[in-house]
Amino acid sequence: MRRIVVFGAGLSSSVLIDYLLRNAEEQNWFVRVGDMNLKNAQDKVKDHERAEAFEFNVTNEIQRLKEISNADLIISMLPAHMHVEVARQCVGLKKHMVTASYVSKEMEELDQDAKDAGVVIMNEIGVDPGIDHMSAMRVIDQIKSKGAKILQFESFTGGLVAPESDNNPWNYKFAWNPRNVVLAGSGGAVKFKQEGRYKYIPYHQLFRRTEIIELPEYGRFEGYANRDSLKYREAYGLKDIPTIYRGTFRKPGFGKAWDVFVKLGATDDSYVIEDSENMTFRQFLNSFLAFNPDDSVELKLMHYLRIEQDSDVMFKLKWLDLFEEIKIGIPNATPAQVLQHILERKWTMKDTDLDMIVMYHLFGYELNGKNHATESYMVIKGEDRVHTAMAKTVGLPVGIAAKMILNGKISTPGVHVPIKKEIYEPVLVELEEYGIQFIEREAEYKGY
């Protein structure tokens, strides 16, 4: 019997663990699920005869080594910064590993050691990154097989609230980690390439540089640039492409309103606010504005950021209760932590709410002297608050990749992302069985 050990039993692991247990008998697996909160793990495995829950602390090196030693494959659903130490020990003990997170510099440095040990370390096999890589590479390889030259690649993904649960003026609720939402884009200048020119967007301009994409049946979405698009040129085989741009989806109007928080400095996570525990929402907002005892907070904000009193932006801010004397109650908090607390009051999903994942690719290419464009998009809704769209699109690819590694379908050792056809094709085919599939259509080529 082959042993799979899952580290982490948070919200995004529910569908993954269901998949592993559903296949456990046929594949001859025994699945152990560990989490700091034992009840989380127990709730996921229930009373399955081929599964066991256990309390797990990743910082306990002896426990971590024991679990890895007794496994055939480790799936890490831990926070991203914890993956590398797990991976290092997997390589040392010659055990395969799967994660859904981005490949860090430290993870890349394990590549040769993993090859020498004959170990597969599969990363970026969730939704974004993951399904975005695989679905894009499938179309890129199809276009290249015609002898075409790819001129343009744009890709957007959004973790959003489903239309039937969308009932607030921001058209947004937390479908994934709230902290990551608050800090999105703050990691440095965003990089991409536009018609042969290298472009950079500093954080303070990021949410005002957006574009609108319209999808049949689902309406208009607003995209803003995400991270470093340039690093994907080589991985995707698009080294000399004139235009490459990866971004994040929100609904129209979100970026302009979120830009208020960025311009104020309310998303800063680098310092602690004095006496934050006794501060109110209104005082928090006022702390970023110029001192003027004769003007209201509302007036100072509108003057500083040139916001009209009856604008949609002011309506969104008021809806969050930002101008109210509501006590924050969090000691030693950074601005970003205070903002997250304020947002969670209004943006947290209710038990009856459904989430939605939207992914969109645009490919522009030249074939036989003519320019063409192809669009490819996917929209997935959650079933409930356990089987969410996020959990499905993260967990299913991870589970499928684990199965392929254990069955020798993925056998090349090293640190990988799923961009090769022998990986992406079978994963995408199986995902279609679960309703995760892309619609492709020809589009008008417009350049960038």
C-alpha positions as a printed NumPy array, in Angstrom:
array([[  0.   ,   0.   ,   0.   ],
       [  1.373,   3.4  ,  -1.013],
       [  1.252,   6.18 ,   1.561],
       [  0.341,   9.77 ,   0.771],
       [  0.819,  12.311,   3.547],
       [ -0.917,  15.69 ,   3.285],
       [  0.512,  18.538,   5.361],
       [ -2.236,  21.108,   5.98 ],
       [ -6.018,  20.667,   6.097],
       [ -7.222,  24.212,   5.475],
       [-10.145,  25.309,   3.305],
       [ -8.348,  24.77 ,   0.   ],
       [ -7.538,  21.128,   0.861],
       [-11.125,  19.827,   1.056],
       [-11.574,  18.785,  -2.569],
       [ -7.992,  17.459,  -2.76 ],
       [ -8.569,  15.123,   0.186],
       [-11.952,  14.026,  -1.224],
       [-10.175,  13.148,  -4.486],
       [ -7.459,  11.158,  -2.714],
       [ -9.987,   9.204,  -0.639],
       [-12.229,   8.559,  -3.634],
       [ -9.272,   6.986,  -5.462],
       [ -7.626,   5.342,  -2.452],
       [ -8.981,   1.822,  -2.92 ],
       [ -8.443,   1.608,  -6.672],
       [ -4.944,   3.116,  -6.422],
       [ -4.046,   1.193,  -3.243],
       [ -3.335,   4.334,  -1.23 ],
       [ -3.387,   5.095,   2.463],
       [ -3.806,   8.815,   3.136],
       [ -2.611,  10.597,   6.262],
       [ -3.751,  14.19 ,   6.776],
       [ -1.976,  16.386,   9.319],
       [ -2.877,  19.826,  10.603],
       [ -2.124,  21.96 ,  13.649],
       [ -5.864,  21.837,  14.31 ],
       [ -6.601,  18.119,  14.639],
       [-10.335,  18.698,  14.135],
       [ -9.67 ,  20.238,  10.722],
       [ -7.904,  17.058,   9.653],
       [-10.548,  14.794,  11.218],
       [-13.355,  16.665,   9.471],
       [-11.626,  16.113,   6.124],
       [-10.936,  12.363,   6.426],
       [-14.105,  11.531,   8.408],
       [-14.104,   7.777,   9.129],
       [-12.569,   6.621,   5.864],
       [-10.935,   3.212,   6.282],
       [ -7.954,   4.202,   4.147],
       [ -7.258,   7.503,   5.909],
       [ -6.047,   8.831,   9.208],
       [ -5.94 ,  12.324,  10.711],
       [ -3.139,  13.483,  12.984],
       [ -2.057,  16.63 ,  14.771],
       [  0.91 ,  18.113,  12.945],
       [  3.309,  20.946,  13.69 ],
       [  5.585,  21.61 ,  10.721],
       [  8.166,  23.269,  12.983],
       [  8.613,  19.977,  14.868],
       [ 11.545,  18.605,  12.872],
       [ 11.437,  15.129,  14.418],
       [  7.74 ,  14.722,  13.617],
       [  8.247,  16.144,  10.124],
       [ 11.119,  13.741,   9.393],
       [  9.119,  10.786,  10.676],
       [  6.122,  11.581,   8.462],
       [  8.25 ,  12.126,   5.368],
       [ 10.249,   8.955,   6.025],
       [  7.091,   6.836,   6.147],
       [  5.498,   8.361,   3.021],
       [  5.793,   7.601,  -0.666],
       [  4.679,  11.112,  -1.547],
       [  4.155,  14.338,   0.385],
       [  1.53 ,  16.935,  -0.557],
       [  2.227,  20.276,   1.101],
       [ -0.838,  22.499,   1.519],
       [  1.023,  24.615,   4.064],
       [  1.684,  28.352,   3.672],
       [  4.119,  28.927,   0.821],
       [  7.106,  29.932,   2.969],
       [  7.035,  26.511,   4.675],
       [  7.429,  24.433,   1.498],
       [ 11.183,  24.69 ,   1.058],
       [ 12.187,  23.   ,   4.311],
       [  9.709,  20.195,   3.607],
       [ 11.085,  19.863,   0.065],
       [ 14.673,  19.808,   1.312],
       [ 13.895,  16.87 ,   3.583],
       [ 11.894,  15.12 ,   0.848],
       [ 14.97 ,  15.277,  -1.376],
       [ 17.222,  14.034,   1.423],
       [ 14.885,  11.102,   2.113],
       [ 14.181,  10.483,  -1.607],
       [ 10.438,  11.142,  -1.394],
       [  8.336,  12.872,  -4.067],
       [  6.461,  16.077,  -3.257],
       [  3.645,  18.193,  -4.729],
       [  2.7  ,  21.797,  -3.909],
       [  0.383,  24.332,  -5.523],
       [  2.586,  27.337,  -4.73 ],
       [  4.952,  29.416,  -6.849],
       [  8.524,  28.16 ,  -7.18 ],
       [ 10.678,  30.332,  -4.946],
       [ 14.369,  31.022,  -5.527],
       [ 15.17 ,  28.641,  -2.653],
       [ 13.017,  25.924,  -4.236],
       [ 14.772,  26.387,  -7.594],
       [ 18.103,  25.811,  -5.884],
       [ 16.99 ,  22.286,  -4.953],
       [ 16.633,  21.263,  -8.605],
       [ 20.012,  19.538,  -9.037],
       [ 19.774,  17.824,  -5.662],
       [ 16.313,  16.52 ,  -6.583],
       [ 17.649,  15.218,  -9.906],
       [ 20.562,  13.49 ,  -8.161],
       [ 18.123,  11.899,  -5.693],
       [ 15.659,  10.828,  -8.404],
       [ 12.899,  12.873,  -6.735],
       [ 10.046,  14.749,  -8.41 ],
       [  9.16 ,  18.077,  -6.763],
       [  6.067,  19.351,  -8.594],
       [  5.092,  22.975,  -7.936],
       [  2.593,  25.492,  -9.338],
       [ -0.06 ,  22.831,  -9.981],
       [ -3.053,  24.614,  -8.462],
       [ -5.213,  27.14 , -10.277],
       [ -3.032,  30.258, -10.61 ],
       [ -0.344,  29.122, -10.789],
       [ -1.262,  25.777, -12.289],
       [ -4.309,  25.511, -14.512],
       [ -3.233,  28.81 , -16.075],
       [  0.12 ,  27.27 , -17.102],
       [ -1.409,  24.078, -18.444],
       [ -4.299,  25.616, -20.377],
       [ -2.026,  28.269, -21.87 ],
       [  0.628,  25.782, -22.929],
       [ -1.95 ,  23.593, -24.639],
       [ -3.043,  26.463, -26.904],
       [  0.512,  27.762, -27.377],
       [  1.672,  24.32 , -28.539],
       [ -1.352,  24.021, -30.86 ],
       [ -0.62 ,  27.401, -32.446],
       [  3.076,  26.613, -32.84 ],
       [  2.252,  23.262, -34.457],
       [  0.65 ,  25.204, -37.346],
       [  3.934,  26.998, -37.958],
       [  2.581,  30.285, -36.588],
       [  4.571,  32.984, -34.803],
       [  3.04 ,  34.042, -31.481],
       [  2.968,  37.818, -31.088],
       [  0.825,  38.306, -28.009],
       [ -0.098,  36.437, -24.835],
       [ -2.344,  37.865, -22.132],
       [ -3.659,  35.904, -19.169],
       [ -5.974,  36.882, -16.297],
       [ -7.361,  34.965, -13.32 ],
       [ -9.757,  36.105, -10.624],
       [-11.019,  34.486,  -7.435],
       [-14.391,  36.215,  -7.175],
       [-17.843,  35.933,  -5.674],
       [-20.422,  34.163,  -7.875],
       [-23.075,  36.46 ,  -9.42 ],
       [-25.896,  35.022,  -7.295],
       [-23.933,  35.883,  -4.124],
       [-22.683,  39.266,  -5.344],
       [-24.622,  41.739,  -3.215],
       [-22.248,  44.55 ,  -2.294],
       [-21.043,  47.679,  -4.14 ],
       [-17.453,  46.383,  -4.408],
       [-18.705,  43.264,  -6.246],
       [-16.136,  41.362,  -4.238],
       [-15.796,  39.035,  -1.242],
       [-12.825,  37.104,   0.098],
       [-12.682,  33.905,  -1.953],
       [ -9.145,  33.188,  -0.762],
       [ -6.552,  34.376,   1.784],
       [ -7.596,  37.921,   2.857],
       [ -4.03 ,  38.917,   3.713],
       [ -2.868,  38.104,   0.197],
       [ -5.67 ,  40.249,  -1.221],
       [ -4.706,  43.233,   0.94 ],
       [ -1.007,  42.947,   0.029],
       [ -1.542,  42.151,  -3.676],
       [  0.906,  44.006,  -5.887],
       [  2.975,  45.432,  -3.026],
       [  5.98 ,  43.188,  -3.667],
       [  7.653,  45.547,  -6.144],
       [  7.245,  46.86 ,  -9.667],
       [  5.076,  44.815, -12.003],
       [  6.895,  43.876, -15.224],
       [  5.566,  42.997, -18.657],
       [  6.236,  43.57 , -22.347],
       [  4.034,  45.526, -24.753],
       [  4.642,  45.514, -28.511],
       [  8.374,  45.014, -28.06 ],
       [  8.763,  47.546, -25.23 ],
       [  9.477,  46.643, -21.63 ],
       [  6.923,  48.17 , -19.271],
       [  6.931,  48.6  , -15.512],
       [  4.123,  49.672, -13.199],
       [  5.044,  50.854,  -9.691],
       [  2.716,  49.819,  -6.881],
       [  1.252,  53.305,  -6.422],
       [ -0.022,  53.244, -10.036],
       [ -0.991,  49.582, -10.33 ],
       [ -4.73 ,  49.843,  -9.685],
       [ -5.251,  52.726, -12.094],
       [ -3.69 ,  50.868, -15.043],
       [ -6.465,  48.437, -15.83 ],
       [ -8.19 ,  46.996, -18.872],
       [-11.689,  45.658, -19.468],
       [-12.385,  42.12 , -20.759],
       [-15.897,  40.922, -21.596],
       [-16.877,  37.254, -21.448],
       [-20.104,  35.806, -22.906],
       [-22.789,  35.245, -20.236],
       [-20.598,  36.662, -17.47 ],
       [-20.188,  40.292, -18.519],
       [-17.272,  42.641, -18.002],
       [-14.198,  42.14 , -15.85 ],
       [-11.414,  44.533, -14.921],
       [ -7.839,  43.292, -15.128],
       [ -4.72 ,  44.7  , -13.513],
       [ -1.148,  43.506, -14.035],
       [  0.239,  40.844, -11.7  ],
       [  3.835,  40.151, -10.652],
       [  6.609,  39.596, -13.191],
       [  5.157,  38.473, -16.529],
       [  8.604,  38.461, -18.143],
       [  9.852,  35.4  , -16.27 ],
       [  7.304,  33.209, -18.085],
       [  8.738,  33.89 , -21.562],
       [ 11.357,  31.176, -21.378],
       [  9.144,  28.663, -19.552],
       [  6.379,  29.078, -22.142],
       [  8.812,  29.022, -25.077],
       [  7.985,  32.667, -25.895],
       [ 11.429,  34.184, -25.5  ],
       [ 11.065,  36.776, -28.279],
       [  7.333,  37.491, -27.966],
       [  6.524,  41.223, -28.43 ],
       [  3.655,  41.286, -25.885],
       [  3.27 ,  39.237, -22.707],
       [  1.037,  40.289, -19.809],
       [ -0.367,  38.382, -16.829],
       [ -2.971,  39.901, -14.58 ],
       [ -5.713,  39.554, -11.992],
       [ -9.471,  39.95 , -12.516],
       [-11.873,  42.007, -10.455],
       [-15.198,  43.565, -11.424],
       [-15.151,  47.041, -13.046],
       [-14.682,  49.89 , -10.591],
       [-12.78 ,  47.846,  -8.018],
       [ -9.348,  49.151,  -9.026],
       [-10.246,  52.825,  -8.789],
       [-11.667,  52.376,  -5.284],
       [ -8.829,  50.113,  -4.068],
       [ -6.371,  52.728,  -5.301],
       [ -7.57 ,  54.947,  -2.431],
       [ -6.094,  52.507,   0.099],
       [ -2.835,  52.277,  -1.843],
       [ -2.464,  56.052,  -2.16 ],
       [ -3.21 ,  56.556,   1.541],
       [ -0.713,  53.895,   2.632],
       [ -3.388,  51.751,   4.275],
       [ -1.963,  48.561,   2.72 ],
       [  1.497,  49.077,   4.256],
       [  2.602,  46.098,   6.361],
       [  6.033,  47.397,   7.384],
       [  5.268,  49.258,  10.627],
       [  2.952,  49.137,  13.64 ],
       [  0.353,  51.801,  14.393],
       [  0.567,  53.265,  17.884],
       [ -2.39 ,  52.409,  20.113],
       [ -4.168,  50.662,  17.236],
       [ -6.301,  48.753,  19.725],
       [ -8.141,  51.901,  20.84 ],
       [ -8.269,  53.583,  17.448],
       [-11.541,  53.764,  15.487],
       [-12.081,  53.187,  11.768],
       [-12.533,  56.931,  11.269],
       [ -9.359,  57.729,  13.2  ],
       [ -7.464,  55.114,  11.185],
       [ -8.476,  56.85 ,   7.957],
       [ -7.713,  60.264,   9.407],
       [ -4.218,  59.172,  10.481],
       [ -3.126,  59.17 ,   6.822],
       [ -4.543,  62.626,   6.066],
       [ -3.129,  66.107,   6.645],
       [ -3.881,  67.789,   9.95 ],
       [ -6.699,  70.308,   9.732],
       [ -8.986,  70.578,  12.786],
       [-11.582,  72.558,  10.829],
       [-12.195,  70.03 ,   8.022],
       [-13.98 ,  66.691,   8.299],
       [-12.263,  63.412,   7.469],
       [-14.554,  63.084,   4.445],
       [-13.621,  66.528,   3.139],
       [ -9.89 ,  65.998,   3.622],
       [-10.014,  62.625,   1.858],
       [-11.995,  63.983,  -1.087],
       [ -9.65 ,  66.963,  -1.433],
       [ -6.443,  64.89 ,  -1.096],
       [ -7.429,  62.225,  -3.625],
       [ -9.758,  64.366,  -5.774],
       [-12.807,  62.226,  -5.133],
       [-16.265,  63.59 ,  -5.869],
       [-18.702,  63.56 ,  -2.958],
       [-21.383,  61.655,  -4.869],
       [-18.94 ,  59.31 ,  -6.618],
       [-19.056,  55.539,  -6.713],
       [-15.716,  55.481,  -4.845],
       [-17.112,  57.419,  -1.873],
       [-20.145,  55.14 ,  -1.803],
       [-17.885,  52.079,  -1.622],
       [-15.811,  53.574,   1.2  ],
       [-18.883,  54.578,   3.211],
       [-20.374,  51.099,   2.766],
       [-17.302,  49.68 ,   4.531],
       [-18.069,  51.932,   7.556],
       [-14.686,  53.615,   7.179],
       [-16.017,  56.945,   8.438],
       [-17.636,  55.449,  11.534],
       [-16.344,  55.557,  15.119],
       [-16.083,  51.762,  15.343],
       [-13.262,  50.556,  17.579],
       [-10.57 ,  48.499,  15.85 ],
       [ -9.639,  46.453,  18.909],
       [ -6.403,  44.939,  17.504],
       [ -3.19 ,  45.726,  19.438],
       [  0.115,  46.43 ,  17.67 ],
       [ -1.431,  46.19 ,  14.202],
       [  0.115,  47.299,  10.933],
       [ -1.999,  49.41 ,   8.556],
       [ -2.511,  46.336,   6.353],
       [ -3.742,  44.303,   9.326],
       [ -6.204,  47.027,  10.321],
       [ -7.481,  47.302,   6.76 ],
       [ -7.908,  43.52 ,   6.562],
       [ -9.912,  43.602,   9.804],
       [-12.187,  46.338,   8.418],
       [-12.713,  44.489,   5.143],
       [-13.421,  41.129,   6.745],
       [-16.49 ,  42.59 ,   8.45 ],
       [-18.132,  43.108,   5.061],
       [-16.276,  40.885,   2.591],
       [-16.361,  37.545,   4.402],
       [-18.359,  34.874,   2.58 ],
       [-21.564,  33.794,   4.283],
       [-22.41 ,  30.099,   4.655],
       [-24.78 ,  30.331,   1.681],
       [-22.405,  32.294,  -0.567],
       [-20.703,  30.732,  -3.579],
       [-17.339,  31.686,  -5.04 ],
       [-16.237,  31.713,  -8.67 ],
       [-12.94 ,  31.325, -10.534],
       [-12.599,  33.141, -13.849],
       [ -9.59 ,  32.519, -16.105],
       [ -8.981,  34.096, -19.497],
       [ -6.199,  33.832, -22.1  ],
       [ -5.687,  35.819, -25.285],
       [ -3.255,  34.611, -27.955],
       [ -2.3  ,  36.76 , -30.93 ],
       [ -0.287,  35.165, -33.72 ],
       [  0.852,  35.507, -37.328],
       [  0.168,  32.684, -39.769],
       [  0.782,  32.816, -43.522],
       [  1.225,  36.58 , -43.415],
       [ -2.043,  37.257, -41.579],
       [ -2.683,  38.124, -37.934],
       [ -5.118,  36.033, -35.892],
       [ -6.313,  35.877, -32.307],
       [ -7.728,  33.109, -30.116],
       [ -9.461,  33.518, -26.778],
       [ -9.653,  30.727, -24.205],
       [-11.61 ,  31.079, -20.97 ],
       [-12.966,  29.085, -18.038],
       [-15.569,  29.951, -15.4  ],
       [-16.091,  27.629, -12.4  ],
       [-18.551,  28.172,  -9.556],
       [-18.333,  26.609,  -6.122],
       [-20.92 ,  24.103,  -4.92 ],
       [-20.937,  25.262,  -1.287],
       [-18.57 ,  26.732,   1.306],
       [-16.579,  23.487,   1.526],
       [-16.473,  22.458,  -2.119],
       [-15.585,  25.923,  -3.337],
       [-14.409,  26.819,  -6.823],
       [-11.053,  27.703,  -5.288],
       [-10.782,  24.335,  -3.506],
       [-11.74 ,  22.475,  -6.708],
       [ -9.33 ,  24.284,  -8.997],
       [ -6.456,  24.051,  -6.513],
       [ -7.087,  20.575,  -5.096],
       [ -7.968,  18.541,  -8.18 ],
       [ -4.796,  19.321, -10.179],
       [ -2.686,  18.615,  -7.089],
       [ -4.401,  15.248,  -6.589],
       [ -4.106,  14.285, -10.251],
       [ -0.406,  15.193, -10.285],
       [  0.174,  13.08 ,  -7.16 ],
       [ -1.501,  10.108,  -8.851],
       [  0.589,  10.538, -11.992],
       [  3.831,  10.674,  -9.999],
       [  2.997,   7.568,  -7.976],
       [  2.029,   5.714, -11.16 ],
       [  5.227,   6.725, -12.953],
       [  3.457,   8.952, -15.497],
       [  5.578,  11.846, -14.231],
       [  9.025,  10.447, -13.58 ],
       [ 11.637,  13.001, -14.641],
       [ 13.333,  14.092, -11.404],
       [ 13.883,  17.72 , -10.456],
       [ 11.924,  20.832,  -9.481],
       [  9.085,  21.213, -11.993],
       [  6.111,  23.299, -13.06 ],
       [  3.447,  21.688, -15.313],
       [  4.349,  23.083, -18.73 ],
       [  5.237,  19.897, -20.629],
       [  2.595,  18.177, -22.748],
       [  3.024,  14.798, -21.029],
       [  1.996,  16.561, -17.801],
       [ -0.591,  19.136, -18.843],
       [ -2.526,  17.02 , -21.343],
       [ -3.632,  14.179, -19.013],
       [ -4.27 ,  16.625, -16.15 ],
       [ -6.501,  18.845, -18.309],
       [ -8.334,  15.805, -19.716],
       [ -9.143,  14.528, -16.227],
       [-10.133,  18.002, -15.025],
       [-12.782,  18.079, -17.764],
       [-14.452,  15.121, -16.047],
       [-15.035,  17.462, -13.103],
       [-16.43 ,  20.285, -15.237],
       [-13.198,  22.278, -15.387],
       [-12.851,  22.98 , -19.079],
       [-12.02 ,  25.856, -21.382],
       [-14.039,  27.421, -24.165],
       [-11.98 ,  28.537, -27.135],
       [-13.102,  30.986, -29.792],
       [-11.544,  33.035, -32.532],
       [-11.278,  36.759, -31.858],
       [-10.323,  39.912, -33.699],
       [ -6.595,  40.602, -33.546],
       [ -6.085,  44.096, -32.153],
       [ -2.527,  43.959, -30.904],
       [ -2.072,  44.926, -27.284]])
